[in-house]
């Protein structure tokens, strides 16, 4: 039996949210032109100044505000969303009509974003991520957003929280993230250096340009990662919830994950902490699943997201050949492993080590590359190309080993893809 359609308009606060930008721009423009006008009954002394009665100025301001709010309110009344069957549709526009449709089979994730001010009035943003595009419904009530998300993902209320990041561990981990802190220190030094050399207060204005980047690398991460939880829903998807002021949700579907990364900064090794990231087909970069956790928790997340065959791949890599020591000073961090339907690569530098696990059925093509210096050392690198343009490289292998690895990886990818296709056909027959 088909479920009834969910439809309606965006929240009535939406016109206010969209019109304040226009009103702020008009107010800024009026403030910049304040020398051209004089207010009051007496004529202006300056011939270039236009005298406007105060009542007329107030009436003009009220007319502009009312017209702007009326225009955005009329546009809001034309907006309409509906979820009927397997199609999510959104219609908007007053002069230029826009009608967007989204097939639920193409949805990769559904996120609920609750900004700080939105939480105070009980509204949020629903973000539906598809391959190459995103549909945003802003603003909705929290009840509407949860109902749409549950219908889109076909999930029920049964949930199982897998991990929660403790505030103390998060704060210590961010303090020990050496690469981010060194980059912040370099930006702060570059911003303050002109003042240190010249002594002019005006040169401190360069600090304003660097402050947003420094904030994103330091304090913003703490507030954004606070209260981080990973929850498994009854339908097998995994949802992250996080944020101290602006709360966000992100949902991962197992069928959309192309690879998982375990990143370990230098100073985290003493505590055996790692950061877990997952790449989704079509996404520009891997998303954070857990910002910091013990390695045992990370291995369990790999087990949940990619299966037991992937969890067994996180140890015992095949080390790089001796000739790789002449190609890179970080050759001891290199390695790979290919078996049980998974391709795992170890890489890293002094400040950070990375372990990448990729299911072979997600590999779309295999490429072997050999640079000029590698050619002299009889080395080559093998790249597994994934959906969305990403790749997983096994760097600096011997030429014979690289050729053998490329052949085995290609055969494993085609075999797994054919097996998945047969399973899919059997299920739908």
C-alpha positions in Angstrom: 0.0 0.0 0.0 1.4 3.4 -1.1 2.0 6.0 1.6 0.3 9.4 1.4 2.2 12.2 -0.2 4.0 14.8 2.0 3.6 18.3 0.7 3.5 21.9 1.9 5.3 25.2 1.8 8.5 26.3 3.5 8.3 27.9 6.9 6.8 31.4 7.1 10.1 32.8 8.4 11.7 32.0 5.0 10.9 35.5 3.5 12.5 37.2 6.4 15.6 35.0 6.1 16.0 35.8 2.4 15.0 39.5 2.5 17.4 40.7 5.2 20.4 40.5 2.8 18.7 42.8 0.3 17.6 45.2 3.1 21.2 45.2 4.6 22.6 46.0 1.1 20.2 48.9 0.7 20.9 50.2 4.2 24.7 50.1 3.5 24.2 51.9 0.2 22.1 54.6 1.9 24.7 55.0 4.6 27.4 55.5 2.0 25.4 58.2 0.3 24.4 60.0 3.6 26.4 63.2 2.6 24.1 63.8 -0.4 21.0 64.3 1.7 19.9 66.5 4.6 16.9 65.8 6.8 14.7 68.6 8.3 12.6 71.5 7.4 15.4 74.0 6.8 17.2 74.0 3.4 20.8 72.7 3.4 23.7 75.1 3.5 25.7 73.1 1.1 24.4 73.5 -2.5 25.3 69.9 -3.3 23.1 68.5 -0.4 19.5 67.6 -1.1 17.1 68.5 1.7 14.4 65.8 2.4 11.7 66.2 5.0 12.0 63.7 7.8 8.5 62.4 7.2 9.3 61.8 3.5 12.5 59.9 4.4 10.6 57.7 6.9 7.9 57.0 4.4 10.4 56.1 1.7 12.2 53.7 4.1 8.9 52.1 5.1 7.9 51.7 1.5 11.2 50.1 0.5 11.0 47.7 3.5 7.4 46.8 2.9 7.9 46.3 -0.9 11.0 44.1 -0.3 9.2 41.9 2.3 6.1 41.8 0.1 8.1 40.6 -2.9 9.8 37.9 -1.0 6.5 36.9 0.7 4.9 36.6 -2.7 7.8 34.4 -3.9 7.4 32.3 -0.8 3.7 31.7 -1.5 4.7 30.3 -4.9 7.1 27.8 -3.3 5.9 24.3 -2.8 7.5 20.9 -2.0 6.1 17.4 -2.3 7.2 13.9 -1.8 5.0 11.5 -3.7 6.1 7.9 -4.2 9.7 7.9 -5.3 9.9 11.6 -6.5 10.8 14.6 -4.4 9.7 17.8 -6.2 10.3 21.5 -5.3 8.6 24.4 -7.2 9.7 28.0 -6.6 10.0 31.4 -8.3 7.7 34.4 -8.8 8.9 35.8 -12.2 11.3 32.9 -13.2 9.7 29.6 -12.4 11.9 26.8 -11.2 10.8 23.2 -10.9 13.2 20.6 -9.6 12.6 16.9 -9.3 14.7 14.3 -7.6 14.4 10.5 -8.0 14.9 8.9 -4.6 17.0 6.1 -6.1 19.7 8.8 -6.9 19.8 10.2 -3.4 23.2 9.7 -1.7 22.5 11.3 1.7 20.0 13.5 3.5 21.2 16.0 6.0 19.4 18.2 8.6 21.2 21.4 9.4 20.1 23.5 12.4 21.8 26.9 12.6 22.0 28.5 16.0 19.3 31.1 15.3 17.2 28.5 13.6 17.3 26.3 16.7 15.9 29.2 18.7 12.8 29.5 16.6 12.5 25.8 15.8 13.4 25.7 12.1 16.1 23.8 10.1 17.4 23.2 6.6 17.0 19.9 4.8 19.8 19.1 2.3 19.3 16.2 -0.1 22.6 15.3 -1.8 22.6 13.6 -5.2 25.5 12.8 -7.5 26.7 16.2 -8.8 23.9 18.3 -7.3 22.2 19.2 -4.0 18.5 20.1 -3.3 18.1 22.4 -0.3 14.8 23.1 1.4 15.3 26.1 3.8 13.5 26.6 6.1 11.3 23.8 7.4 10.0 22.9 10.8 12.0 20.1 12.5 9.0 17.9 12.3 8.7 18.4 8.5 12.4 17.8 8.0 12.4 14.6 10.0 9.3 13.3 8.2 10.8 13.9 4.8 14.1 12.4 5.8 12.5 9.3 7.2 10.4 8.8 4.0 13.4 9.5 1.6 15.7 7.0 3.4 12.8 4.6 4.3 14.0 4.5 7.9 12.1 3.9 11.1 12.7 5.1 14.6 15.0 2.2 15.8 18.5 3.5 16.2 21.8 2.3 17.7 24.4 4.8 18.8 27.8 3.4 17.9 30.2 6.0 19.3 30.2 9.4 20.9 33.3 11.7 21.0 34.1 13.0 24.5 34.7 16.7 24.7 38.0 16.1 26.7 39.4 13.8 24.0 38.3 16.2 21.2 40.0 19.2 22.8 43.2 17.3 23.4 43.2 15.9 19.9 42.8 19.3 18.3 45.7 20.7 20.5 47.9 17.8 19.3 47.0 18.1 15.6 50.5 19.4 14.7 50.0 20.1 11.0 46.9 22.3 11.6 48.5 24.1 14.5 51.7 24.8 12.5 49.7 26.1 9.6 47.7 28.4 11.9 51.0 29.6 13.5 52.4 30.3 10.0 49.3 32.3 9.0 49.4 34.3 12.2 53.1 35.0 11.8 52.6 36.2 8.2 49.7 38.5 9.4 51.7 40.1 12.2 55.1 40.3 10.5 54.4 43.6 8.6 53.5 45.3 11.9 56.7 43.8 13.6 58.9 45.2 10.8 57.2 48.6 10.4 55.5 49.4 13.7 52.5 50.9 11.9 49.2 50.0 13.3 47.6 50.1 9.9 49.6 47.1 8.9 47.6 45.0 11.4 44.7 45.1 8.9 46.4 42.2 7.2 45.4 40.1 10.2 41.8 40.5 9.3 42.3 38.6 6.0 43.9 35.7 7.8 41.6 35.5 10.8 38.8 33.4 9.1 41.3 30.8 8.0 43.0 30.7 11.4 39.5 30.3 13.0 38.6 27.5 10.7 41.7 25.6 11.6 41.4 26.1 15.4 38.3 27.2 17.3 35.7 26.5 14.7 36.6 22.8 14.5 36.1 22.4 18.3 32.6 24.0 18.1 31.7 22.1 14.9 32.9 18.7 16.2 31.4 19.0 19.8 28.8 16.4 20.7 29.8 14.2 17.7 27.9 10.9 17.6 27.6 8.1 15.1 24.3 6.3 14.9 23.2 3.2 13.0 19.6 3.3 11.8 17.4 0.2 11.4 17.7 0.3 7.6 21.5 0.1 7.7 22.5 3.7 7.1 24.9 5.6 9.4 24.2 9.1 10.6 26.5 11.6 12.2 25.2 14.4 14.4 27.5 17.2 15.6 27.7 20.8 16.5 27.6 23.0 19.7 25.7 25.9 18.2 24.9 25.0 14.6 24.0 21.3 14.6 24.4 19.2 11.5 23.5 15.7 10.3 25.0 13.6 7.6 23.8 10.2 6.5 26.1 7.6 4.9 24.7 4.7 2.8 26.9 1.6 2.5 26.2 1.3 -1.2 27.5 4.8 -1.9 30.8 4.6 0.0 33.8 4.3 -2.3 36.6 4.2 0.3 37.4 4.8 3.9 40.5 6.6 5.3 42.1 6.3 8.7 44.3 9.4 9.3 46.7 9.6 12.2 48.6 12.8 13.0 52.1 12.5 14.5 51.2 13.4 18.1 48.1 11.1 18.1 50.2 8.0 17.8 51.0 7.9 21.6 47.2 7.5 22.3 46.6 5.4 19.2 43.9 7.8 18.0 42.8 8.1 14.4 40.3 10.2 12.4 37.8 8.2 10.2 36.7 9.6 6.9 34.5 8.1 4.2 34.3 9.1 0.5 30.9 9.0 -1.2 30.5 8.7 -4.9 30.1 12.1 -6.4 31.4 14.0 -3.4 34.4 16.4 -3.9 36.3 15.1 -0.8 35.9 12.5 1.9 33.6 13.4 4.8 34.4 13.0 8.4 32.7 10.0 10.1 34.5 10.3 13.5 36.9 13.2 14.1 38.9 11.3 16.8 38.6 7.9 18.3 40.7 4.9 19.4 41.9 2.6 16.6 39.7 -0.2 17.9 36.6 2.0 17.4 37.8 2.9 13.9 38.3 -0.8 13.0 34.7 -1.4 14.2 33.5 1.4 12.0 35.3 -0.1 9.0 33.7 -3.4 9.9 30.2 -1.8 9.9 30.7 0.2 6.7 32.6 -2.2 4.5 32.2 -5.6 6.1 34.5 -8.1 7.9 36.8 -8.5 4.9 37.8 -4.9 5.1 38.5 -5.0 8.8 41.1 -7.7 8.4 42.9 -5.5 5.9 44.0 -2.9 8.4 47.2 -4.8 9.4 50.2 -6.5 7.8 50.8 -4.4 4.6 53.3 -5.5 1.9 56.2 -3.0 2.4 57.7 -0.9 -0.3 60.8 -2.3 -2.1 64.3 -1.2 -1.1 64.6 1.0 -4.3 61.7 3.2 -3.0 64.1 4.6 -0.4 65.8 6.5 -3.3 62.4 7.8 -4.5 60.9 9.2 -1.3 62.2 9.7 2.3 58.9 8.3 3.6 59.1 4.9 2.0 58.7 3.1 5.3 55.1 4.4 5.5 54.2 2.9 2.1 52.4 -0.4 1.6 49.4 -2.2 0.1 47.3 -5.3 0.4 44.8 -6.9 -2.1 42.6 -9.8 -1.0 39.1 -10.7 0.1 37.5 -8.1 -2.3 39.3 -5.1 -0.8 42.3 -3.0 -1.8 44.1 -1.3 1.1 46.9 1.3 0.7 49.2 2.7 3.4 50.8 6.1 2.8 51.9 9.1 4.9 54.5 11.7 5.7 56.2 12.9 8.9 53.1 14.7 10.2 50.4 12.3 9.2 49.9 8.6 8.3 46.9 7.5 6.2 45.4 4.0 5.6 42.9 3.8 2.8 40.5 0.8 2.3 38.6 0.5 -0.9 36.2 -2.3 -2.0 37.4 -3.7 -5.4 33.9 -3.6 -6.9 34.0 0.2 -6.6 37.1 0.4 -8.8 36.2 1.7 -12.3 39.6 1.6 -13.9 43.2 0.8 -13.1 46.1 3.0 -14.3 49.9 2.5 -14.0 52.1 5.6 -14.0 55.9 5.8 -14.1 57.7 9.1 -13.7 61.2 9.9 -15.0 63.0 9.2 -11.7 60.9 6.1 -11.1 61.9 4.9 -14.6 65.6 5.1 -13.6 64.8 3.2 -10.4 62.6 0.6 -12.2 59.6 1.7 -10.1 56.0 2.5 -10.9 52.7 3.5 -9.1 49.3 1.8 -9.5 46.2 4.0 -9.3 42.7 2.5 -8.7 40.2 5.0 -10.2 36.9 5.4 -8.3 33.5 6.9 -9.1 33.5 10.7 -8.8 37.2 11.1 -10.0 39.1 10.0 -6.9 41.8 7.4 -6.9 43.7 5.1 -4.4 47.4 4.9 -5.3 49.9 2.1 -4.4 53.1 4.2 -4.8 56.6 3.2 -5.7 56.4 -0.5 -6.5 58.8 -2.4 -8.7 57.7 -2.5 -12.4 57.0 -6.2 -12.3 55.1 -5.9 -9.1 53.1 -3.0 -10.4 52.2 -4.8 -13.6 51.1 -7.9 -11.5 49.1 -5.7 -9.1 47.4 -3.8 -11.9 46.3 -7.1 -13.5 45.0 -8.6 -10.3 43.2 -5.4 -9.3 41.5 -5.2 -12.6 40.4 -8.8 -12.5 39.2 -8.5 -9.0 37.2 -5.3 -9.8 35.5 -6.9 -12.8 34.8 -10.2 -11.0 33.2 -8.3 -8.0 31.2 -6.1 -10.3 29.8 -9.1 -12.2 28.9 -10.8 -9.0 27.1 -7.8 -7.7 25.2 -7.4 -11.0 24.1 -11.1 -10.8 23.0 -10.6 -7.2 21.1 -7.5 -8.1 19.4 -9.3 -11.1 18.5 -12.3 -8.9 16.9 -10.0 -6.3 14.7 -8.1 -8.8 13.5 -11.2 -10.7 
